[in-house]
Amino acid sequence: MLLLVLVALFVWLGHHHLTQQLEQSRQGHHERQQREIRLAMQRSADNLRQLAGLTANAPDLGNALAQNDDEGLRTVLAAQWPSLQLEAG
């Protein structure tokens, strides 16, 4: 009877330990994924800010946007296109 209780106790302890280990592993993996996603979003936001800064420096962009002039926007962005391609890859 004592042997049966000891075996049951060892089985329960092993199961409990492995369950805790699995949960810790999942939590660590989840935290790593969250960090990677935050980093990717931060990089993307930085790239968008940089492109917005380059685009906003176009001299006639404000007028073309205010007048809703599609052709003017194309002309302004066409002049900026090589710089945008270099910066954005």
Jmol script that loads the backbone (N, CA, C; Angstrom):
load data "model"
ATOM      1  N   MET A   1       0.827  -1.191   0.000  1.00  0.00           N
ATOM      2  CA  MET A   1       0.000   0.000   0.000  1.00  0.00           C
ATOM      3  C   MET A   1       0.874   1.258   0.000  1.00  0.00           C
ATOM      4  N   LEU A   2       1.937   1.228   0.824  1.00  0.00           N
ATOM      5  CA  LEU A   2       2.861   2.368   0.902  1.00  0.00           C
ATOM      6  C   LEU A   2       3.542   2.594  -0.447  1.00  0.00           C
ATOM      7  N   LEU A   3       3.913   1.499  -1.100  1.00  0.00           N
ATOM      8  CA  LEU A   3       4.571   1.594  -2.404  1.00  0.00           C
ATOM      9  C   LEU A   3       3.624   2.225  -3.429  1.00  0.00           C
ATOM     10  N   LEU A   4       2.371   1.865  -3.396  1.00  0.00           N
ATOM     11  CA  LEU A   4       1.382   2.427  -4.298  1.00  0.00           C
ATOM     12  C   LEU A   4       1.201   3.929  -4.058  1.00  0.00           C
ATOM     13  N   VAL A   5       1.190   4.354  -2.823  1.00  0.00           N
ATOM     14  CA  VAL A   5       1.066   5.770  -2.487  1.00  0.00           C
ATOM     15  C   VAL A   5       2.293   6.540  -2.962  1.00  0.00           C
ATOM     16  N   LEU A   6       3.479   5.962  -2.760  1.00  0.00           N
ATOM     17  CA  LEU A   6       4.713   6.621  -3.206  1.00  0.00           C
ATOM     18  C   LEU A   6       4.755   6.760  -4.729  1.00  0.00           C
ATOM     19  N   VAL A   7       4.361   5.725  -5.449  1.00  0.00           N
ATOM     20  CA  VAL A   7       4.359   5.783  -6.907  1.00  0.00           C
ATOM     21  C   VAL A   7       3.366   6.845  -7.376  1.00  0.00           C
ATOM     22  N   ALA A   8       2.188   6.882  -6.767  1.00  0.00           N
ATOM     23  CA  ALA A   8       1.188   7.883  -7.134  1.00  0.00           C
ATOM     24  C   ALA A   8       1.711   9.289  -6.855  1.00  0.00           C
ATOM     25  N   LEU A   9       2.400   9.456  -5.724  1.00  0.00           N
ATOM     26  CA  LEU A   9       2.969  10.763  -5.383  1.00  0.00           C
ATOM     27  C   LEU A   9       4.029  11.186  -6.387  1.00  0.00           C
ATOM     28  N   PHE A  10       4.906  10.256  -6.783  1.00  0.00           N
ATOM     29  CA  PHE A  10       5.933  10.580  -7.770  1.00  0.00           C
ATOM     30  C   PHE A  10       5.319  10.918  -9.132  1.00  0.00           C
ATOM     31  N   VAL A  11       4.298  10.180  -9.522  1.00  0.00           N
ATOM     32  CA  VAL A  11       3.629  10.458 -10.788  1.00  0.00           C
ATOM     33  C   VAL A  11       2.990  11.846 -10.740  1.00  0.00           C
ATOM     34  N   TRP A  12       2.314  12.150  -9.648  1.00  0.00           N
ATOM     35  CA  TRP A  12       1.657  13.453  -9.522  1.00  0.00           C
ATOM     36  C   TRP A  12       2.683  14.586  -9.524  1.00  0.00           C
ATOM     37  N   LEU A  13       3.802  14.396  -8.769  1.00  0.00           N
ATOM     38  CA  LEU A  13       4.849  15.430  -8.744  1.00  0.00           C
ATOM     39  C   LEU A  13       5.473  15.625 -10.124  1.00  0.00           C
ATOM     40  N   GLY A  14       5.729  14.538 -10.844  1.00  0.00           N
ATOM     41  CA  GLY A  14       6.295  14.651 -12.188  1.00  0.00           C
ATOM     42  C   GLY A  14       5.348  15.377 -13.129  1.00  0.00           C
ATOM     43  N   HIS A  15       4.081  15.034 -13.053  1.00  0.00           N
ATOM     44  CA  HIS A  15       3.079  15.697 -13.893  1.00  0.00           C
ATOM     45  C   HIS A  15       2.982  17.176 -13.557  1.00  0.00           C
ATOM     46  N   HIS A  16       2.966  17.474 -12.276  1.00  0.00           N
ATOM     47  CA  HIS A  16       2.872  18.865 -11.833  1.00  0.00           C
ATOM     48  C   HIS A  16       4.092  19.675 -12.300  1.00  0.00           C
ATOM     49  N   HIS A  17       5.267  19.093 -12.164  1.00  0.00           N
ATOM     50  CA  HIS A  17       6.499  19.775 -12.573  1.00  0.00           C
ATOM     51  C   HIS A  17       6.508  20.016 -14.089  1.00  0.00           C
ATOM     52  N   LEU A  18       6.137  19.002 -14.860  1.00  0.00           N
ATOM     53  CA  LEU A  18       6.118  19.157 -16.316  1.00  0.00           C
ATOM     54  C   LEU A  18       5.069  20.174 -16.753  1.00  0.00           C
ATOM     55  N   THR A  19       3.941  20.212 -16.086  1.00  0.00           N
ATOM     56  CA  THR A  19       2.909  21.195 -16.413  1.00  0.00           C
ATOM     57  C   THR A  19       3.410  22.608 -16.144  1.00  0.00           C
ATOM     58  N   GLN A  20       4.084  22.802 -15.027  1.00  0.00           N
ATOM     59  CA  GLN A  20       4.652  24.114 -14.720  1.00  0.00           C
ATOM     60  C   GLN A  20       5.710  24.505 -15.739  1.00  0.00           C
ATOM     61  N   GLN A  21       6.545  23.571 -16.127  1.00  0.00           N
ATOM     62  CA  GLN A  21       7.589  23.831 -17.109  1.00  0.00           C
ATOM     63  C   GLN A  21       6.976  24.232 -18.457  1.00  0.00           C
ATOM     64  N   LEU A  22       5.935  23.529 -18.859  1.00  0.00           N
ATOM     65  CA  LEU A  22       5.263  23.850 -20.119  1.00  0.00           C
ATOM     66  C   LEU A  22       4.650  25.245 -20.056  1.00  0.00           C
ATOM     67  N   GLU A  23       4.024  25.585 -18.955  1.00  0.00           N
ATOM     68  CA  GLU A  23       3.405  26.905 -18.812  1.00  0.00           C
ATOM     69  C   GLU A  23       4.459  28.013 -18.843  1.00  0.00           C
ATOM     70  N   GLN A  24       5.590  27.804 -18.197  1.00  0.00           N
ATOM     71  CA  GLN A  24       6.674  28.789 -18.221  1.00  0.00           C
ATOM     72  C   GLN A  24       7.230  28.938 -19.639  1.00  0.00           C
ATOM     73  N   SER A  25       7.363  27.843 -20.334  1.00  0.00           N
ATOM     74  CA  SER A  25       7.855  27.883 -21.712  1.00  0.00           C
ATOM     75  C   SER A  25       6.885  28.653 -22.608  1.00  0.00           C
ATOM     76  N   ARG A  26       5.591  28.393 -22.450  1.00  0.00           N
ATOM     77  CA  ARG A  26       4.584  29.118 -23.229  1.00  0.00           C
ATOM     78  C   ARG A  26       4.623  30.607 -22.923  1.00  0.00           C
ATOM     79  N   GLN A  27       4.726  30.933 -21.649  1.00  0.00           N
ATOM     80  CA  GLN A  27       4.751  32.344 -21.251  1.00  0.00           C
ATOM     81  C   GLN A  27       5.978  33.057 -21.835  1.00  0.00           C
ATOM     82  N   GLY A  28       7.133  32.409 -21.779  1.00  0.00           N
ATOM     83  CA  GLY A  28       8.346  32.987 -22.356  1.00  0.00           C
ATOM     84  C   GLY A  28       8.223  33.189 -23.856  1.00  0.00           C
ATOM     85  N   HIS A  29       7.651  32.204 -24.533  1.00  0.00           N
ATOM     86  CA  HIS A  29       7.455  32.310 -25.979  1.00  0.00           C
ATOM     87  C   HIS A  29       6.490  33.448 -26.308  1.00  0.00           C
ATOM     88  N   HIS A  30       5.440  33.551 -25.532  1.00  0.00           N
ATOM     89  CA  HIS A  30       4.456  34.616 -25.730  1.00  0.00           C
ATOM     90  C   HIS A  30       5.092  35.994 -25.529  1.00  0.00           C
ATOM     91  N   GLU A  31       5.897  36.148 -24.503  1.00  0.00           N
ATOM     92  CA  GLU A  31       6.574  37.428 -24.241  1.00  0.00           C
ATOM     93  C   GLU A  31       7.546  37.778 -25.353  1.00  0.00           C
ATOM     94  N   ARG A  32       8.277  36.784 -25.867  1.00  0.00           N
ATOM     95  CA  ARG A  32       9.204  37.032 -26.982  1.00  0.00           C
ATOM     96  C   ARG A  32       8.442  37.485 -28.230  1.00  0.00           C
ATOM     97  N   GLN A  33       7.323  36.842 -28.496  1.00  0.00           N
ATOM     98  CA  GLN A  33       6.524  37.241 -29.656  1.00  0.00           C
ATOM     99  C   GLN A  33       5.987  38.664 -29.491  1.00  0.00           C
ATOM    100  N   GLN A  34       5.556  39.010 -28.296  1.00  0.00           N
ATOM    101  CA  GLN A  34       5.069  40.371 -28.059  1.00  0.00           C
ATOM    102  C   GLN A  34       6.169  41.393 -28.290  1.00  0.00           C
ATOM    103  N   ARG A  35       7.383  41.106 -27.807  1.00  0.00           N
ATOM    104  CA  ARG A  35       8.509  42.027 -28.024  1.00  0.00           C
ATOM    105  C   ARG A  35       8.817  42.177 -29.501  1.00  0.00           C
ATOM    106  N   GLU A  36       8.810  41.068 -30.236  1.00  0.00           N
ATOM    107  CA  GLU A  36       9.098  41.128 -31.666  1.00  0.00           C
ATOM    108  C   GLU A  36       8.039  41.937 -32.416  1.00  0.00           C
ATOM    109  N   ILE A  37       6.786  41.757 -32.042  1.00  0.00           N
ATOM    110  CA  ILE A  37       5.703  42.507 -32.693  1.00  0.00           C
ATOM    111  C   ILE A  37       5.828  43.993 -32.380  1.00  0.00           C
ATOM    112  N   ARG A  38       6.108  44.315 -31.106  1.00  0.00           N
ATOM    113  CA  ARG A  38       6.278  45.730 -30.747  1.00  0.00           C
ATOM    114  C   ARG A  38       7.443  46.355 -31.507  1.00  0.00           C
ATOM    115  N   LEU A  39       8.530  45.627 -31.621  1.00  0.00           N
ATOM    116  CA  LEU A  39       9.701  46.132 -32.346  1.00  0.00           C
ATOM    117  C   LEU A  39       9.377  46.340 -33.829  1.00  0.00           C
ATOM    118  N   ALA A  40       8.682  45.390 -34.436  1.00  0.00           N
ATOM    119  CA  ALA A  40       8.313  45.523 -35.855  1.00  0.00           C
ATOM    120  C   ALA A  40       7.379  46.715 -36.053  1.00  0.00           C
ATOM    121  N   MET A  41       6.441  46.901 -35.150  1.00  0.00           N
ATOM    122  CA  MET A  41       5.527  48.040 -35.271  1.00  0.00           C
ATOM    123  C   MET A  41       6.265  49.361 -35.071  1.00  0.00           C
ATOM    124  N   GLN A  42       7.223  49.391 -34.155  1.00  0.00           N
ATOM    125  CA  GLN A  42       8.001  50.608 -33.926  1.00  0.00           C
ATOM    126  C   GLN A  42       8.840  50.941 -35.157  1.00  0.00           C
ATOM    127  N   ARG A  43       9.453  49.937 -35.750  1.00  0.00           N
ATOM    128  CA  ARG A  43      10.241  50.168 -36.972  1.00  0.00           C
ATOM    129  C   ARG A  43       9.361  50.682 -38.095  1.00  0.00           C
ATOM    130  N   SER A  44       8.200  50.070 -38.228  1.00  0.00           N
ATOM    131  CA  SER A  44       7.277  50.490 -39.275  1.00  0.00           C
ATOM    132  C   SER A  44       6.822  51.930 -39.049  1.00  0.00           C
ATOM    133  N   ALA A  45       6.506  52.273 -37.818  1.00  0.00           N
ATOM    134  CA  ALA A  45       6.085  53.646 -37.511  1.00  0.00           C
ATOM    135  C   ALA A  45       7.216  54.630 -37.784  1.00  0.00           C
ATOM    136  N   ASP A  46       8.443  54.257 -37.433  1.00  0.00           N
ATOM    137  CA  ASP A  46       9.593  55.132 -37.698  1.00  0.00           C
ATOM    138  C   ASP A  46       9.780  55.352 -39.198  1.00  0.00           C
ATOM    139  N   ASN A  47       9.640  54.269 -39.976  1.00  0.00           N
ATOM    140  CA  ASN A  47       9.768  54.393 -41.431  1.00  0.00           C
ATOM    141  C   ASN A  47       8.673  55.285 -42.006  1.00  0.00           C
ATOM    142  N   LEU A  48       7.453  55.133 -41.509  1.00  0.00           N
ATOM    143  CA  LEU A  48       6.358  55.977 -41.996  1.00  0.00           C
ATOM    144  C   LEU A  48       6.585  57.443 -41.639  1.00  0.00           C
ATOM    145  N   ARG A  49       7.095  57.695 -40.429  1.00  0.00           N
ATOM    146  CA  ARG A  49       7.403  59.084 -40.047  1.00  0.00           C
ATOM    147  C   ARG A  49       8.469  59.675 -40.957  1.00  0.00           C
ATOM    148  N   GLN A  50       9.463  58.870 -41.267  1.00  0.00           N
ATOM    149  CA  GLN A  50      10.538  59.341 -42.137  1.00  0.00           C
ATOM    150  C   GLN A  50       9.992  59.655 -43.534  1.00  0.00           C
ATOM    151  N   LEU A  51       9.157  58.777 -44.073  1.00  0.00           N
ATOM    152  CA  LEU A  51       8.566  59.028 -45.385  1.00  0.00           C
ATOM    153  C   LEU A  51       7.632  60.232 -45.349  1.00  0.00           C
ATOM    154  N   ALA A  52       6.892  60.372 -44.279  1.00  0.00           N
ATOM    155  CA  ALA A  52       5.998  61.531 -44.157  1.00  0.00           C
ATOM    156  C   ALA A  52       6.806  62.816 -44.099  1.00  0.00           C
ATOM    157  N   GLY A  53       7.932  62.778 -43.404  1.00  0.00           N
ATOM    158  CA  GLY A  53       8.801  63.954 -43.347  1.00  0.00           C
ATOM    159  C   GLY A  53       9.360  64.320 -44.708  1.00  0.00           C
ATOM    160  N   LEU A  54       9.765  63.305 -45.469  1.00  0.00           N
ATOM    161  CA  LEU A  54      10.277  63.572 -46.811  1.00  0.00           C
ATOM    162  C   LEU A  54       9.185  64.123 -47.716  1.00  0.00           C
ATOM    163  N   THR A  55       8.010  63.550 -47.621  1.00  0.00           N
ATOM    164  CA  THR A  55       6.902  63.987 -48.469  1.00  0.00           C
ATOM    165  C   THR A  55       6.431  65.377 -48.079  1.00  0.00           C
ATOM    166  N   ALA A  56       6.412  65.656 -46.789  1.00  0.00           N
ATOM    167  CA  ALA A  56       5.926  66.963 -46.325  1.00  0.00           C
ATOM    168  C   ALA A  56       6.860  68.094 -46.742  1.00  0.00           C
ATOM    169  N   ASN A  57       8.110  67.785 -47.024  1.00  0.00           N
ATOM    170  CA  ASN A  57       9.059  68.817 -47.448  1.00  0.00           C
ATOM    171  C   ASN A  57       8.864  69.248 -48.893  1.00  0.00           C
ATOM    172  N   ALA A  58       7.985  68.566 -49.617  1.00  0.00           N
ATOM    173  CA  ALA A  58       7.726  68.959 -51.007  1.00  0.00           C
ATOM    174  C   ALA A  58       7.067  70.341 -51.004  1.00  0.00           C
ATOM    175  N   PRO A  59       7.590  71.267 -51.797  1.00  0.00           N
ATOM    176  CA  PRO A  59       7.129  72.658 -51.715  1.00  0.00           C
ATOM    177  C   PRO A  59       5.669  72.874 -52.113  1.00  0.00           C
ATOM    178  N   ASP A  60       5.170  72.183 -53.120  1.00  0.00           N
ATOM    179  CA  ASP A  60       3.815  72.446 -53.619  1.00  0.00           C
ATOM    180  C   ASP A  60       2.795  71.419 -53.147  1.00  0.00           C
ATOM    181  N   LEU A  61       3.189  70.556 -52.235  1.00  0.00           N
ATOM    182  CA  LEU A  61       2.285  69.501 -51.793  1.00  0.00           C
ATOM    183  C   LEU A  61       1.067  70.054 -51.071  1.00  0.00           C
ATOM    184  N   GLY A  62       1.269  71.028 -50.204  1.00  0.00           N
ATOM    185  CA  GLY A  62       0.160  71.610 -49.451  1.00  0.00           C
ATOM    186  C   GLY A  62      -0.888  72.228 -50.348  1.00  0.00           C
ATOM    187  N   ASN A  63      -0.449  72.967 -51.364  1.00  0.00           N
ATOM    188  CA  ASN A  63      -1.390  73.589 -52.304  1.00  0.00           C
ATOM    189  C   ASN A  63      -2.171  72.545 -53.091  1.00  0.00           C
ATOM    190  N   ALA A  64      -1.475  71.511 -53.550  1.00  0.00           N
ATOM    191  CA  ALA A  64      -2.145  70.464 -54.331  1.00  0.00           C
ATOM    192  C   ALA A  64      -3.166  69.718 -53.470  1.00  0.00           C
ATOM    193  N   LEU A  65      -2.830  69.473 -52.203  1.00  0.00           N
ATOM    194  CA  LEU A  65      -3.783  68.809 -51.318  1.00  0.00           C
ATOM    195  C   LEU A  65      -4.967  69.703 -50.998  1.00  0.00           C
ATOM    196  N   ALA A  66      -4.701  70.969 -50.748  1.00  0.00           N
ATOM    197  CA  ALA A  66      -5.782  71.899 -50.409  1.00  0.00           C
ATOM    198  C   ALA A  66      -6.758  72.059 -51.575  1.00  0.00           C
ATOM    199  N   GLN A  67      -6.241  72.026 -52.790  1.00  0.00           N
ATOM    200  CA  GLN A  67      -7.085  72.209 -53.971  1.00  0.00           C
ATOM    201  C   GLN A  67      -7.623  70.876 -54.509  1.00  0.00           C
ATOM    202  N   ASN A  68      -7.226  69.781 -53.863  1.00  0.00           N
ATOM    203  CA  ASN A  68      -7.644  68.451 -54.301  1.00  0.00           C
ATOM    204  C   ASN A  68      -7.281  68.225 -55.772  1.00  0.00           C
ATOM    205  N   ASP A  69      -6.068  68.626 -56.112  1.00  0.00           N
ATOM    206  CA  ASP A  69      -5.562  68.572 -57.487  1.00  0.00           C
ATOM    207  C   ASP A  69      -4.769  67.277 -57.679  1.00  0.00           C
ATOM    208  N   ASP A  70      -5.411  66.297 -58.306  1.00  0.00           N
ATOM    209  CA  ASP A  70      -4.755  65.004 -58.511  1.00  0.00           C
ATOM    210  C   ASP A  70      -3.515  65.115 -59.391  1.00  0.00           C
ATOM    211  N   GLU A  71      -3.616  65.862 -60.438  1.00  0.00           N
ATOM    212  CA  GLU A  71      -2.476  66.008 -61.353  1.00  0.00           C
ATOM    213  C   GLU A  71      -1.321  66.720 -60.654  1.00  0.00           C
ATOM    214  N   GLY A  72      -1.637  67.739 -59.852  1.00  0.00           N
ATOM    215  CA  GLY A  72      -0.604  68.439 -59.093  1.00  0.00           C
ATOM    216  C   GLY A  72       0.073  67.513 -58.092  1.00  0.00           C
ATOM    217  N   LEU A  73      -0.719  66.654 -57.433  1.00  0.00           N
ATOM    218  CA  LEU A  73      -0.147  65.675 -56.496  1.00  0.00           C
ATOM    219  C   LEU A  73       0.792  64.714 -57.213  1.00  0.00           C
ATOM    220  N   ARG A  74       0.357  64.254 -58.386  1.00  0.00           N
ATOM    221  CA  ARG A  74       1.223  63.350 -59.154  1.00  0.00           C
ATOM    222  C   ARG A  74       2.532  64.028 -59.524  1.00  0.00           C
ATOM    223  N   THR A  75       2.447  65.273 -59.921  1.00  0.00           N
ATOM    224  CA  THR A  75       3.649  66.010 -60.313  1.00  0.00           C
ATOM    225  C   THR A  75       4.587  66.189 -59.129  1.00  0.00           C
ATOM    226  N   VAL A  76       4.023  66.592 -57.984  1.00  0.00           N
ATOM    227  CA  VAL A  76       4.850  66.810 -56.788  1.00  0.00           C
ATOM    228  C   VAL A  76       5.485  65.504 -56.330  1.00  0.00           C
ATOM    229  N   LEU A  77       4.689  64.434 -56.278  1.00  0.00           N
ATOM    230  CA  LEU A  77       5.218  63.143 -55.824  1.00  0.00           C
ATOM    231  C   LEU A  77       6.185  62.539 -56.842  1.00  0.00           C
ATOM    232  N   ALA A  78       5.973  62.806 -58.123  1.00  0.00           N
ATOM    233  CA  ALA A  78       6.902  62.308 -59.137  1.00  0.00           C
ATOM    234  C   ALA A  78       8.276  62.931 -58.952  1.00  0.00           C
ATOM    235  N   ALA A  79       8.305  64.195 -58.558  1.00  0.00           N
ATOM    236  CA  ALA A  79       9.587  64.858 -58.311  1.00  0.00           C
ATOM    237  C   ALA A  79      10.278  64.271 -57.081  1.00  0.00           C
ATOM    238  N   GLN A  80       9.500  63.826 -56.109  1.00  0.00           N
ATOM    239  CA  GLN A  80      10.052  63.253 -54.879  1.00  0.00           C
ATOM    240  C   GLN A  80      10.294  61.748 -54.980  1.00  0.00           C
ATOM    241  N   TRP A  81       9.801  61.123 -56.044  1.00  0.00           N
ATOM    242  CA  TRP A  81       9.819  59.668 -56.139  1.00  0.00           C
ATOM    243  C   TRP A  81      11.208  59.043 -55.977  1.00  0.00           C
ATOM    244  N   PRO A  82      12.269  59.532 -56.619  1.00  0.00           N
ATOM    245  CA  PRO A  82      13.593  58.912 -56.402  1.00  0.00           C
ATOM    246  C   PRO A  82      14.038  58.948 -54.944  1.00  0.00           C
ATOM    247  N   SER A  83      13.790  60.053 -54.263  1.00  0.00           N
ATOM    248  CA  SER A  83      14.164  60.139 -52.846  1.00  0.00           C
ATOM    249  C   SER A  83      13.347  59.167 -52.004  1.00  0.00           C
ATOM    250  N   LEU A  84      12.062  59.084 -52.302  1.00  0.00           N
ATOM    251  CA  LEU A  84      11.199  58.156 -51.565  1.00  0.00           C
ATOM    252  C   LEU A  84      11.627  56.707 -51.786  1.00  0.00           C
ATOM    253  N   GLN A  85      11.998  56.373 -53.005  1.00  0.00           N
ATOM    254  CA  GLN A  85      12.447  55.004 -53.286  1.00  0.00           C
ATOM    255  C   GLN A  85      13.736  54.683 -52.524  1.00  0.00           C
ATOM    256  N   LEU A  86      14.650  55.634 -52.469  1.00  0.00           N
ATOM    257  CA  LEU A  86      15.898  55.397 -51.733  1.00  0.00           C
ATOM    258  C   LEU A  86      15.648  55.239 -50.242  1.00  0.00           C
ATOM    259  N   GLU A  87      14.798  56.049 -49.689  1.00  0.00           N
ATOM    260  CA  GLU A  87      14.531  55.998 -48.254  1.00  0.00           C
ATOM    261  C   GLU A  87      13.697  54.802 -47.843  1.00  0.00           C
ATOM    262  N   ALA A  88      12.722  54.435 -48.677  1.00  0.00           N
ATOM    263  CA  ALA A  88      11.805  53.356 -48.329  1.00  0.00           C
ATOM    264  C   ALA A  88      12.302  51.984 -48.811  1.00  0.00           C
ATOM    265  N   GLY A  89      13.299  51.986 -49.637  1.00  0.00           N
ATOM    266  CA  GLY A  89      13.789  50.716 -50.155  1.00  0.00           C
ATOM    267  C   GLY A  89      12.917  50.239 -51.265  1.00  0.00           C
TER     268      GLY A  89
END
end "model"
wireframe off; spacefill off
backbone 0.3
color backbone group
